[in-house]
Structure formats: C-alpha cells, structure tokens
Amino acid sequence: MGTTLFAIGLFDCNINRDVFYVWITKILLPELPENSVIFMDNASFHKGKNIEQAIINAGHQIEYLPRT
C-alpha cells in the first residue's frame, strides 16, 4: 500500500498455484485492510477457484489486469 511493503514472503522454489495459495492465505490476506481490491496479472498460477474463493471469503475483490 503506497510505498510500503507489507506482505513479503520468501519461497525457495518455483512459484505455482499451490505456493501462491499459501502466500495469499497465510501472508497477504491477514495483512489487508477490509474491503480491499487485489489487482493481479494473468499469470496462470494467479487463477484458481480456491484462490478466488479465499479472497472473496475474506471480504475482498479481485481484478485482473487486461492482457497485452
């Protein structure tokens, strides 16, 4: 938010949907203010029903950047 990093995670592996889900649920979501909007690019590991559902269940919205 702004210029402050607030949800930093270090993973010593390739990022896939499972790793991203752990980061979203364990690191990002607990730090977000209520009713946040999360903007993501269209990387394949950003998309998944469990990821979307975790974000929605936490009371946030998802917006995907347009493809270029």
C-alpha positions as CSV (number, residue, x, y, z in Angstrom):
1,M,0.0,0.0,0.0
2,G,1.5,3.2,-1.0
3,T,5.3,2.7,-1.0
4,T,5.3,0.2,1.9
5,L,5.9,-3.5,1.5
6,F,3.6,-5.3,3.9
7,A,3.1,-8.9,2.8
8,I,6.5,-10.2,2.0
9,G,7.2,-13.9,1.6
10,L,10.3,-15.8,0.5
11,F,9.9,-19.2,-1.1
12,D,12.9,-21.2,-2.3
13,C,11.1,-22.9,-5.1
14,N,9.3,-22.3,-8.3
15,I,6.0,-20.5,-7.8
16,N,3.0,-22.4,-8.8
17,R,-0.7,-22.3,-7.9
18,D,-0.2,-24.1,-4.6
19,V,2.6,-21.9,-3.4
20,F,0.7,-18.8,-4.4
21,Y,-2.4,-20.0,-2.5
22,V,-0.3,-20.4,0.7
23,W,1.1,-16.9,0.2
24,I,-2.4,-15.4,-0.4
25,T,-4.0,-17.2,2.6
26,K,-1.1,-17.1,5.2
27,I,0.6,-13.8,4.3
28,L,-1.4,-11.4,2.2
29,L,-5.0,-11.8,3.3
30,P,-4.2,-11.4,7.1
31,E,-2.5,-8.1,6.3
32,L,-5.1,-6.4,4.0
33,P,-7.4,-3.7,5.2
34,E,-11.1,-4.6,5.0
35,N,-12.8,-4.5,1.5
36,S,-9.5,-4.3,-0.4
37,V,-9.3,-4.8,-4.2
38,I,-6.5,-7.1,-5.3
39,F,-5.1,-6.5,-8.8
40,M,-3.3,-9.4,-10.5
41,D,-1.8,-10.0,-13.9
42,N,-2.9,-13.1,-15.9
43,A,-0.2,-15.5,-14.8
44,S,-1.6,-18.9,-14.8
45,F,-0.8,-19.5,-11.1
46,H,-2.8,-16.4,-10.1
47,K,-6.0,-18.1,-11.2
48,G,-7.8,-20.9,-9.5
49,K,-11.2,-21.4,-7.8
50,N,-9.6,-21.9,-4.4
51,I,-7.6,-18.7,-4.7
52,E,-10.6,-16.7,-5.8
53,Q,-12.8,-18.2,-3.1
54,A,-10.2,-17.4,-0.4
55,I,-10.0,-13.8,-1.5
56,I,-13.8,-13.4,-1.7
57,N,-14.4,-15.2,1.6
58,A,-12.0,-12.8,3.3
59,G,-14.2,-9.9,2.0
60,H,-12.0,-8.6,-0.8
61,Q,-12.4,-8.3,-4.6
62,I,-10.2,-9.5,-7.4
63,E,-9.5,-7.6,-10.6
64,Y,-7.3,-8.9,-13.4
65,L,-5.2,-6.6,-15.5
66,P,-6.0,-6.6,-19.2
67,R,-4.0,-8.9,-21.4
68,T,-1.5,-7.0,-23.6
